[in-house]
Amino acid sequence: AGMILRDHEGAVIFAATRVLFNCADALEAEMAALEEGLRLALHWSDLPLIMESDCVELLQMVQAKEMNLSRHAHRVNEIRRILTHERNISLAKISRHANLASHTLACMGRSQQRTACWLRNSPREIASIVESECNHHS
């Protein structure tokens, strides 16, 4: 899993990578990353949150009004519970191209079998992506 939290100016609040064991499929990995990212974001920031994901299926499952009866129901319900936190949290669909920083972090975790968190900082590979994205949107 790869997660990154940035403030409204694009500065990194935290970047994290986590090795995921026993994920049956990509959807389960996306859920684990979203849940972990939410928990970290709520812990390290008191700002309103916009959680971005490139996984349409995950966003649809979490935002659906009906009860989830899939094999992912427990995790979907846990994410929904976190989203009802007293803080303003919204979900947004982004393109895979716009998700390069977290995708790179996830690849680092998988290839290096590494779990790590950088506060107010990020690995060199991520810093260059963040800088590029911030310059692109300026």
Chimera marker file (.cmm) of the C-alpha trace (Angstrom):
<marker_set name="trace">
<marker id="1" x="0.000" y="0.000" z="0.000" r="1" g="1" b="0" radius="0.5"/>
<marker id="2" x="1.172" y="3.518" z="-0.687" r="1" g="1" b="0" radius="0.5"/>
<marker id="3" x="-0.323" y="6.578" z="0.951" r="1" g="1" b="0" radius="0.5"/>
<marker id="4" x="0.544" y="10.260" z="0.866" r="1" g="1" b="0" radius="0.5"/>
<marker id="5" x="-1.101" y="13.196" z="2.608" r="1" g="1" b="0" radius="0.5"/>
<marker id="6" x="-0.460" y="16.699" z="1.319" r="1" g="1" b="0" radius="0.5"/>
<marker id="7" x="-1.750" y="20.049" z="2.433" r="1" g="1" b="0" radius="0.5"/>
<marker id="8" x="-3.590" y="22.551" z="0.217" r="1" g="1" b="0" radius="0.5"/>
<marker id="9" x="-0.255" y="23.808" z="-1.167" r="1" g="1" b="0" radius="0.5"/>
<marker id="10" x="0.993" y="20.306" z="-2.007" r="1" g="1" b="0" radius="0.5"/>
<marker id="11" x="3.493" y="20.039" z="0.851" r="1" g="1" b="0" radius="0.5"/>
<marker id="12" x="3.871" y="16.500" z="2.183" r="1" g="1" b="0" radius="0.5"/>
<marker id="13" x="2.401" y="15.919" z="5.645" r="1" g="1" b="0" radius="0.5"/>
<marker id="14" x="3.307" y="12.237" z="5.498" r="1" g="1" b="0" radius="0.5"/>
<marker id="15" x="4.189" y="9.560" z="2.996" r="1" g="1" b="0" radius="0.5"/>
<marker id="16" x="3.848" y="5.881" z="3.851" r="1" g="1" b="0" radius="0.5"/>
<marker id="17" x="4.371" y="2.482" z="2.353" r="1" g="1" b="0" radius="0.5"/>
<marker id="18" x="3.184" y="-0.767" z="3.850" r="1" g="1" b="0" radius="0.5"/>
<marker id="19" x="3.670" y="-4.352" z="2.848" r="1" g="1" b="0" radius="0.5"/>
<marker id="20" x="0.294" y="-6.075" z="2.527" r="1" g="1" b="0" radius="0.5"/>
<marker id="21" x="0.180" y="-9.771" z="3.211" r="1" g="1" b="0" radius="0.5"/>
<marker id="22" x="-2.691" y="-12.062" z="2.253" r="1" g="1" b="0" radius="0.5"/>
<marker id="23" x="-4.566" y="-9.761" z="-0.131" r="1" g="1" b="0" radius="0.5"/>
<marker id="24" x="-6.711" y="-11.904" z="-2.371" r="1" g="1" b="0" radius="0.5"/>
<marker id="25" x="-6.936" y="-9.331" z="-5.162" r="1" g="1" b="0" radius="0.5"/>
<marker id="26" x="-6.262" y="-5.731" z="-6.189" r="1" g="1" b="0" radius="0.5"/>
<marker id="27" x="-9.570" y="-4.518" z="-4.713" r="1" g="1" b="0" radius="0.5"/>
<marker id="28" x="-8.641" y="-5.859" z="-1.295" r="1" g="1" b="0" radius="0.5"/>
<marker id="29" x="-5.272" y="-4.085" z="-1.530" r="1" g="1" b="0" radius="0.5"/>
<marker id="30" x="-7.000" y="-0.825" z="-2.512" r="1" g="1" b="0" radius="0.5"/>
<marker id="31" x="-9.318" y="-1.173" z="0.501" r="1" g="1" b="0" radius="0.5"/>
<marker id="32" x="-6.415" y="-1.790" z="2.850" r="1" g="1" b="0" radius="0.5"/>
<marker id="33" x="-4.603" y="1.274" z="1.492" r="1" g="1" b="0" radius="0.5"/>
<marker id="34" x="-7.692" y="3.483" z="1.805" r="1" g="1" b="0" radius="0.5"/>
<marker id="35" x="-8.382" y="2.338" z="5.353" r="1" g="1" b="0" radius="0.5"/>
<marker id="36" x="-4.754" y="2.776" z="6.454" r="1" g="1" b="0" radius="0.5"/>
<marker id="37" x="-4.529" y="6.139" z="4.691" r="1" g="1" b="0" radius="0.5"/>
<marker id="38" x="-7.678" y="7.369" z="6.439" r="1" g="1" b="0" radius="0.5"/>
<marker id="39" x="-6.376" y="6.327" z="9.839" r="1" g="1" b="0" radius="0.5"/>
<marker id="40" x="-3.003" y="7.981" z="9.262" r="1" g="1" b="0" radius="0.5"/>
<marker id="41" x="-4.571" y="11.167" z="7.873" r="1" g="1" b="0" radius="0.5"/>
<marker id="42" x="-6.907" y="11.490" z="10.860" r="1" g="1" b="0" radius="0.5"/>
<marker id="43" x="-3.968" y="10.982" z="13.201" r="1" g="1" b="0" radius="0.5"/>
<marker id="44" x="-1.494" y="13.361" z="11.555" r="1" g="1" b="0" radius="0.5"/>
<marker id="45" x="-3.757" y="16.188" z="10.436" r="1" g="1" b="0" radius="0.5"/>
<marker id="46" x="-6.754" y="18.046" z="11.796" r="1" g="1" b="0" radius="0.5"/>
<marker id="47" x="-7.642" y="19.528" z="8.400" r="1" g="1" b="0" radius="0.5"/>
<marker id="48" x="-10.692" y="18.530" z="6.326" r="1" g="1" b="0" radius="0.5"/>
<marker id="49" x="-9.739" y="15.570" z="4.133" r="1" g="1" b="0" radius="0.5"/>
<marker id="50" x="-10.233" y="14.704" z="0.488" r="1" g="1" b="0" radius="0.5"/>
<marker id="51" x="-9.300" y="11.062" z="0.025" r="1" g="1" b="0" radius="0.5"/>
<marker id="52" x="-8.422" y="10.302" z="-3.576" r="1" g="1" b="0" radius="0.5"/>
<marker id="53" x="-8.456" y="6.898" z="-5.225" r="1" g="1" b="0" radius="0.5"/>
<marker id="54" x="-8.191" y="5.640" z="-8.783" r="1" g="1" b="0" radius="0.5"/>
<marker id="55" x="-10.308" y="2.557" z="-7.932" r="1" g="1" b="0" radius="0.5"/>
<marker id="56" x="-13.898" y="3.150" z="-9.098" r="1" g="1" b="0" radius="0.5"/>
<marker id="57" x="-15.156" y="-0.139" z="-7.657" r="1" g="1" b="0" radius="0.5"/>
<marker id="58" x="-13.854" y="0.713" z="-4.186" r="1" g="1" b="0" radius="0.5"/>
<marker id="59" x="-15.373" y="4.190" z="-4.210" r="1" g="1" b="0" radius="0.5"/>
<marker id="60" x="-18.741" y="2.814" z="-5.357" r="1" g="1" b="0" radius="0.5"/>
<marker id="61" x="-18.741" y="0.152" z="-2.622" r="1" g="1" b="0" radius="0.5"/>
<marker id="62" x="-17.857" y="2.605" z="0.129" r="1" g="1" b="0" radius="0.5"/>
<marker id="63" x="-20.279" y="5.322" z="-1.009" r="1" g="1" b="0" radius="0.5"/>
<marker id="64" x="-23.243" y="3.017" z="-1.673" r="1" g="1" b="0" radius="0.5"/>
<marker id="65" x="-26.240" y="3.535" z="0.594" r="1" g="1" b="0" radius="0.5"/>
<marker id="66" x="-27.226" y="-0.134" z="0.756" r="1" g="1" b="0" radius="0.5"/>
<marker id="67" x="-25.630" y="-2.685" z="3.046" r="1" g="1" b="0" radius="0.5"/>
<marker id="68" x="-22.603" y="-4.345" z="1.538" r="1" g="1" b="0" radius="0.5"/>
<marker id="69" x="-22.993" y="-8.128" z="1.375" r="1" g="1" b="0" radius="0.5"/>
<marker id="70" x="-19.787" y="-8.936" z="-0.480" r="1" g="1" b="0" radius="0.5"/>
<marker id="71" x="-16.872" y="-10.832" z="0.998" r="1" g="1" b="0" radius="0.5"/>
<marker id="72" x="-15.389" y="-7.363" z="1.621" r="1" g="1" b="0" radius="0.5"/>
<marker id="73" x="-18.324" y="-6.271" z="3.826" r="1" g="1" b="0" radius="0.5"/>
<marker id="74" x="-16.335" y="-6.032" z="7.071" r="1" g="1" b="0" radius="0.5"/>
<marker id="75" x="-13.675" y="-3.745" z="5.589" r="1" g="1" b="0" radius="0.5"/>
<marker id="76" x="-16.244" y="-1.676" z="3.654" r="1" g="1" b="0" radius="0.5"/>
<marker id="77" x="-18.187" y="-1.135" z="6.882" r="1" g="1" b="0" radius="0.5"/>
<marker id="78" x="-15.016" y="-0.180" z="8.751" r="1" g="1" b="0" radius="0.5"/>
<marker id="79" x="-14.122" y="2.392" z="6.077" r="1" g="1" b="0" radius="0.5"/>
<marker id="80" x="-17.671" y="3.761" z="6.211" r="1" g="1" b="0" radius="0.5"/>
<marker id="81" x="-17.380" y="4.030" z="10.002" r="1" g="1" b="0" radius="0.5"/>
<marker id="82" x="-14.129" y="5.978" z="9.684" r="1" g="1" b="0" radius="0.5"/>
<marker id="83" x="-15.703" y="8.275" z="7.075" r="1" g="1" b="0" radius="0.5"/>
<marker id="84" x="-18.431" y="9.246" z="9.547" r="1" g="1" b="0" radius="0.5"/>
<marker id="85" x="-15.730" y="10.714" z="11.799" r="1" g="1" b="0" radius="0.5"/>
<marker id="86" x="-16.624" y="14.169" z="13.101" r="1" g="1" b="0" radius="0.5"/>
<marker id="87" x="-14.290" y="15.771" z="10.568" r="1" g="1" b="0" radius="0.5"/>
<marker id="88" x="-15.251" y="16.629" z="7.014" r="1" g="1" b="0" radius="0.5"/>
<marker id="89" x="-13.984" y="13.758" z="4.813" r="1" g="1" b="0" radius="0.5"/>
<marker id="90" x="-14.871" y="13.425" z="1.155" r="1" g="1" b="0" radius="0.5"/>
<marker id="91" x="-13.883" y="10.877" z="-1.469" r="1" g="1" b="0" radius="0.5"/>
<marker id="92" x="-12.763" y="11.711" z="-4.983" r="1" g="1" b="0" radius="0.5"/>
<marker id="93" x="-12.062" y="9.619" z="-8.071" r="1" g="1" b="0" radius="0.5"/>
<marker id="94" x="-8.797" y="10.508" z="-9.746" r="1" g="1" b="0" radius="0.5"/>
<marker id="95" x="-7.063" y="9.073" z="-12.772" r="1" g="1" b="0" radius="0.5"/>
<marker id="96" x="-4.300" y="6.515" z="-12.361" r="1" g="1" b="0" radius="0.5"/>
<marker id="97" x="-1.910" y="9.090" z="-13.845" r="1" g="1" b="0" radius="0.5"/>
<marker id="98" x="-2.791" y="11.551" z="-11.055" r="1" g="1" b="0" radius="0.5"/>
<marker id="99" x="-2.070" y="8.860" z="-8.452" r="1" g="1" b="0" radius="0.5"/>
<marker id="100" x="1.619" y="8.445" z="-9.297" r="1" g="1" b="0" radius="0.5"/>
<marker id="101" x="2.997" y="9.290" z="-5.825" r="1" g="1" b="0" radius="0.5"/>
<marker id="102" x="0.931" y="6.695" z="-3.958" r="1" g="1" b="0" radius="0.5"/>
<marker id="103" x="1.391" y="4.145" z="-6.744" r="1" g="1" b="0" radius="0.5"/>
<marker id="104" x="5.176" y="4.603" z="-6.526" r="1" g="1" b="0" radius="0.5"/>
<marker id="105" x="5.046" y="4.219" z="-2.737" r="1" g="1" b="0" radius="0.5"/>
<marker id="106" x="3.029" y="1.006" z="-3.120" r="1" g="1" b="0" radius="0.5"/>
<marker id="107" x="5.573" y="-0.348" z="-5.611" r="1" g="1" b="0" radius="0.5"/>
<marker id="108" x="8.391" y="0.517" z="-3.187" r="1" g="1" b="0" radius="0.5"/>
<marker id="109" x="6.669" y="-1.359" z="-0.382" r="1" g="1" b="0" radius="0.5"/>
<marker id="110" x="6.057" y="-4.396" z="-2.568" r="1" g="1" b="0" radius="0.5"/>
<marker id="111" x="9.488" y="-4.565" z="-4.182" r="1" g="1" b="0" radius="0.5"/>
<marker id="112" x="11.470" y="-3.736" z="-1.028" r="1" g="1" b="0" radius="0.5"/>
<marker id="113" x="9.174" y="-5.694" z="1.337" r="1" g="1" b="0" radius="0.5"/>
<marker id="114" x="9.191" y="-2.542" z="3.429" r="1" g="1" b="0" radius="0.5"/>
<marker id="115" x="6.791" y="-0.750" z="5.745" r="1" g="1" b="0" radius="0.5"/>
<marker id="116" x="7.751" y="2.854" z="6.514" r="1" g="1" b="0" radius="0.5"/>
<marker id="117" x="6.301" y="6.276" z="7.239" r="1" g="1" b="0" radius="0.5"/>
<marker id="118" x="7.972" y="9.624" z="6.577" r="1" g="1" b="0" radius="0.5"/>
<marker id="119" x="6.603" y="12.633" z="8.490" r="1" g="1" b="0" radius="0.5"/>
<marker id="120" x="6.856" y="16.039" z="6.791" r="1" g="1" b="0" radius="0.5"/>
<marker id="121" x="9.139" y="14.284" z="4.338" r="1" g="1" b="0" radius="0.5"/>
<marker id="122" x="9.176" y="11.590" z="1.680" r="1" g="1" b="0" radius="0.5"/>
<marker id="123" x="11.653" y="9.333" z="-0.118" r="1" g="1" b="0" radius="0.5"/>
<marker id="124" x="13.645" y="10.995" z="-2.902" r="1" g="1" b="0" radius="0.5"/>
<marker id="125" x="11.569" y="9.251" z="-5.609" r="1" g="1" b="0" radius="0.5"/>
<marker id="126" x="8.359" y="10.638" z="-4.148" r="1" g="1" b="0" radius="0.5"/>
<marker id="127" x="9.740" y="14.145" z="-3.555" r="1" g="1" b="0" radius="0.5"/>
<marker id="128" x="10.454" y="14.534" z="-7.266" r="1" g="1" b="0" radius="0.5"/>
<marker id="129" x="6.930" y="13.348" z="-8.181" r="1" g="1" b="0" radius="0.5"/>
<marker id="130" x="5.328" y="15.734" z="-5.674" r="1" g="1" b="0" radius="0.5"/>
<marker id="131" x="7.459" y="18.618" z="-6.949" r="1" g="1" b="0" radius="0.5"/>
<marker id="132" x="6.533" y="17.800" z="-10.538" r="1" g="1" b="0" radius="0.5"/>
<marker id="133" x="2.807" y="17.602" z="-9.704" r="1" g="1" b="0" radius="0.5"/>
<marker id="134" x="2.897" y="20.882" z="-7.761" r="1" g="1" b="0" radius="0.5"/>
<marker id="135" x="4.730" y="22.656" z="-10.594" r="1" g="1" b="0" radius="0.5"/>
<marker id="136" x="2.243" y="21.206" z="-13.089" r="1" g="1" b="0" radius="0.5"/>
<marker id="137" x="-0.754" y="22.623" z="-11.169" r="1" g="1" b="0" radius="0.5"/>
<marker id="138" x="0.775" y="26.048" z="-10.407" r="1" g="1" b="0" radius="0.5"/>
<link id1="1" id2="2" r="1" g="1" b="0" radius="0.2"/>
<link id1="2" id2="3" r="1" g="1" b="0" radius="0.2"/>
<link id1="3" id2="4" r="1" g="1" b="0" radius="0.2"/>
<link id1="4" id2="5" r="1" g="1" b="0" radius="0.2"/>
<link id1="5" id2="6" r="1" g="1" b="0" radius="0.2"/>
<link id1="6" id2="7" r="1" g="1" b="0" radius="0.2"/>
<link id1="7" id2="8" r="1" g="1" b="0" radius="0.2"/>
<link id1="8" id2="9" r="1" g="1" b="0" radius="0.2"/>
<link id1="9" id2="10" r="1" g="1" b="0" radius="0.2"/>
<link id1="10" id2="11" r="1" g="1" b="0" radius="0.2"/>
<link id1="11" id2="12" r="1" g="1" b="0" radius="0.2"/>
<link id1="12" id2="13" r="1" g="1" b="0" radius="0.2"/>
<link id1="13" id2="14" r="1" g="1" b="0" radius="0.2"/>
<link id1="14" id2="15" r="1" g="1" b="0" radius="0.2"/>
<link id1="15" id2="16" r="1" g="1" b="0" radius="0.2"/>
<link id1="16" id2="17" r="1" g="1" b="0" radius="0.2"/>
<link id1="17" id2="18" r="1" g="1" b="0" radius="0.2"/>
<link id1="18" id2="19" r="1" g="1" b="0" radius="0.2"/>
<link id1="19" id2="20" r="1" g="1" b="0" radius="0.2"/>
<link id1="20" id2="21" r="1" g="1" b="0" radius="0.2"/>
<link id1="21" id2="22" r="1" g="1" b="0" radius="0.2"/>
<link id1="22" id2="23" r="1" g="1" b="0" radius="0.2"/>
<link id1="23" id2="24" r="1" g="1" b="0" radius="0.2"/>
<link id1="24" id2="25" r="1" g="1" b="0" radius="0.2"/>
<link id1="25" id2="26" r="1" g="1" b="0" radius="0.2"/>
<link id1="26" id2="27" r="1" g="1" b="0" radius="0.2"/>
<link id1="27" id2="28" r="1" g="1" b="0" radius="0.2"/>
<link id1="28" id2="29" r="1" g="1" b="0" radius="0.2"/>
<link id1="29" id2="30" r="1" g="1" b="0" radius="0.2"/>
<link id1="30" id2="31" r="1" g="1" b="0" radius="0.2"/>
<link id1="31" id2="32" r="1" g="1" b="0" radius="0.2"/>
<link id1="32" id2="33" r="1" g="1" b="0" radius="0.2"/>
<link id1="33" id2="34" r="1" g="1" b="0" radius="0.2"/>
<link id1="34" id2="35" r="1" g="1" b="0" radius="0.2"/>
<link id1="35" id2="36" r="1" g="1" b="0" radius="0.2"/>
<link id1="36" id2="37" r="1" g="1" b="0" radius="0.2"/>
<link id1="37" id2="38" r="1" g="1" b="0" radius="0.2"/>
<link id1="38" id2="39" r="1" g="1" b="0" radius="0.2"/>
<link id1="39" id2="40" r="1" g="1" b="0" radius="0.2"/>
<link id1="40" id2="41" r="1" g="1" b="0" radius="0.2"/>
<link id1="41" id2="42" r="1" g="1" b="0" radius="0.2"/>
<link id1="42" id2="43" r="1" g="1" b="0" radius="0.2"/>
<link id1="43" id2="44" r="1" g="1" b="0" radius="0.2"/>
<link id1="44" id2="45" r="1" g="1" b="0" radius="0.2"/>
<link id1="45" id2="46" r="1" g="1" b="0" radius="0.2"/>
<link id1="46" id2="47" r="1" g="1" b="0" radius="0.2"/>
<link id1="47" id2="48" r="1" g="1" b="0" radius="0.2"/>
<link id1="48" id2="49" r="1" g="1" b="0" radius="0.2"/>
<link id1="49" id2="50" r="1" g="1" b="0" radius="0.2"/>
<link id1="50" id2="51" r="1" g="1" b="0" radius="0.2"/>
<link id1="51" id2="52" r="1" g="1" b="0" radius="0.2"/>
<link id1="52" id2="53" r="1" g="1" b="0" radius="0.2"/>
<link id1="53" id2="54" r="1" g="1" b="0" radius="0.2"/>
<link id1="54" id2="55" r="1" g="1" b="0" radius="0.2"/>
<link id1="55" id2="56" r="1" g="1" b="0" radius="0.2"/>
<link id1="56" id2="57" r="1" g="1" b="0" radius="0.2"/>
<link id1="57" id2="58" r="1" g="1" b="0" radius="0.2"/>
<link id1="58" id2="59" r="1" g="1" b="0" radius="0.2"/>
<link id1="59" id2="60" r="1" g="1" b="0" radius="0.2"/>
<link id1="60" id2="61" r="1" g="1" b="0" radius="0.2"/>
<link id1="61" id2="62" r="1" g="1" b="0" radius="0.2"/>
<link id1="62" id2="63" r="1" g="1" b="0" radius="0.2"/>
<link id1="63" id2="64" r="1" g="1" b="0" radius="0.2"/>
<link id1="64" id2="65" r="1" g="1" b="0" radius="0.2"/>
<link id1="65" id2="66" r="1" g="1" b="0" radius="0.2"/>
<link id1="66" id2="67" r="1" g="1" b="0" radius="0.2"/>
<link id1="67" id2="68" r="1" g="1" b="0" radius="0.2"/>
<link id1="68" id2="69" r="1" g="1" b="0" radius="0.2"/>
<link id1="69" id2="70" r="1" g="1" b="0" radius="0.2"/>
<link id1="70" id2="71" r="1" g="1" b="0" radius="0.2"/>
<link id1="71" id2="72" r="1" g="1" b="0" radius="0.2"/>
<link id1="72" id2="73" r="1" g="1" b="0" radius="0.2"/>
<link id1="73" id2="74" r="1" g="1" b="0" radius="0.2"/>
<link id1="74" id2="75" r="1" g="1" b="0" radius="0.2"/>
<link id1="75" id2="76" r="1" g="1" b="0" radius="0.2"/>
<link id1="76" id2="77" r="1" g="1" b="0" radius="0.2"/>
<link id1="77" id2="78" r="1" g="1" b="0" radius="0.2"/>
<link id1="78" id2="79" r="1" g="1" b="0" radius="0.2"/>
<link id1="79" id2="80" r="1" g="1" b="0" radius="0.2"/>
<link id1="80" id2="81" r="1" g="1" b="0" radius="0.2"/>
<link id1="81" id2="82" r="1" g="1" b="0" radius="0.2"/>
<link id1="82" id2="83" r="1" g="1" b="0" radius="0.2"/>
<link id1="83" id2="84" r="1" g="1" b="0" radius="0.2"/>
<link id1="84" id2="85" r="1" g="1" b="0" radius="0.2"/>
<link id1="85" id2="86" r="1" g="1" b="0" radius="0.2"/>
<link id1="86" id2="87" r="1" g="1" b="0" radius="0.2"/>
<link id1="87" id2="88" r="1" g="1" b="0" radius="0.2"/>
<link id1="88" id2="89" r="1" g="1" b="0" radius="0.2"/>
<link id1="89" id2="90" r="1" g="1" b="0" radius="0.2"/>
<link id1="90" id2="91" r="1" g="1" b="0" radius="0.2"/>
<link id1="91" id2="92" r="1" g="1" b="0" radius="0.2"/>
<link id1="92" id2="93" r="1" g="1" b="0" radius="0.2"/>
<link id1="93" id2="94" r="1" g="1" b="0" radius="0.2"/>
<link id1="94" id2="95" r="1" g="1" b="0" radius="0.2"/>
<link id1="95" id2="96" r="1" g="1" b="0" radius="0.2"/>
<link id1="96" id2="97" r="1" g="1" b="0" radius="0.2"/>
<link id1="97" id2="98" r="1" g="1" b="0" radius="0.2"/>
<link id1="98" id2="99" r="1" g="1" b="0" radius="0.2"/>
<link id1="99" id2="100" r="1" g="1" b="0" radius="0.2"/>
<link id1="100" id2="101" r="1" g="1" b="0" radius="0.2"/>
<link id1="101" id2="102" r="1" g="1" b="0" radius="0.2"/>
<link id1="102" id2="103" r="1" g="1" b="0" radius="0.2"/>
<link id1="103" id2="104" r="1" g="1" b="0" radius="0.2"/>
<link id1="104" id2="105" r="1" g="1" b="0" radius="0.2"/>
<link id1="105" id2="106" r="1" g="1" b="0" radius="0.2"/>
<link id1="106" id2="107" r="1" g="1" b="0" radius="0.2"/>
<link id1="107" id2="108" r="1" g="1" b="0" radius="0.2"/>
<link id1="108" id2="109" r="1" g="1" b="0" radius="0.2"/>
<link id1="109" id2="110" r="1" g="1" b="0" radius="0.2"/>
<link id1="110" id2="111" r="1" g="1" b="0" radius="0.2"/>
<link id1="111" id2="112" r="1" g="1" b="0" radius="0.2"/>
<link id1="112" id2="113" r="1" g="1" b="0" radius="0.2"/>
<link id1="113" id2="114" r="1" g="1" b="0" radius="0.2"/>
<link id1="114" id2="115" r="1" g="1" b="0" radius="0.2"/>
<link id1="115" id2="116" r="1" g="1" b="0" radius="0.2"/>
<link id1="116" id2="117" r="1" g="1" b="0" radius="0.2"/>
<link id1="117" id2="118" r="1" g="1" b="0" radius="0.2"/>
<link id1="118" id2="119" r="1" g="1" b="0" radius="0.2"/>
<link id1="119" id2="120" r="1" g="1" b="0" radius="0.2"/>
<link id1="120" id2="121" r="1" g="1" b="0" radius="0.2"/>
<link id1="121" id2="122" r="1" g="1" b="0" radius="0.2"/>
<link id1="122" id2="123" r="1" g="1" b="0" radius="0.2"/>
<link id1="123" id2="124" r="1" g="1" b="0" radius="0.2"/>
<link id1="124" id2="125" r="1" g="1" b="0" radius="0.2"/>
<link id1="125" id2="126" r="1" g="1" b="0" radius="0.2"/>
<link id1="126" id2="127" r="1" g="1" b="0" radius="0.2"/>
<link id1="127" id2="128" r="1" g="1" b="0" radius="0.2"/>
<link id1="128" id2="129" r="1" g="1" b="0" radius="0.2"/>
<link id1="129" id2="130" r="1" g="1" b="0" radius="0.2"/>
<link id1="130" id2="131" r="1" g="1" b="0" radius="0.2"/>
<link id1="131" id2="132" r="1" g="1" b="0" radius="0.2"/>
<link id1="132" id2="133" r="1" g="1" b="0" radius="0.2"/>
<link id1="133" id2="134" r="1" g="1" b="0" radius="0.2"/>
<link id1="134" id2="135" r="1" g="1" b="0" radius="0.2"/>
<link id1="135" id2="136" r="1" g="1" b="0" radius="0.2"/>
<link id1="136" id2="137" r="1" g="1" b="0" radius="0.2"/>
<link id1="137" id2="138" r="1" g="1" b="0" radius="0.2"/>
</marker_set>
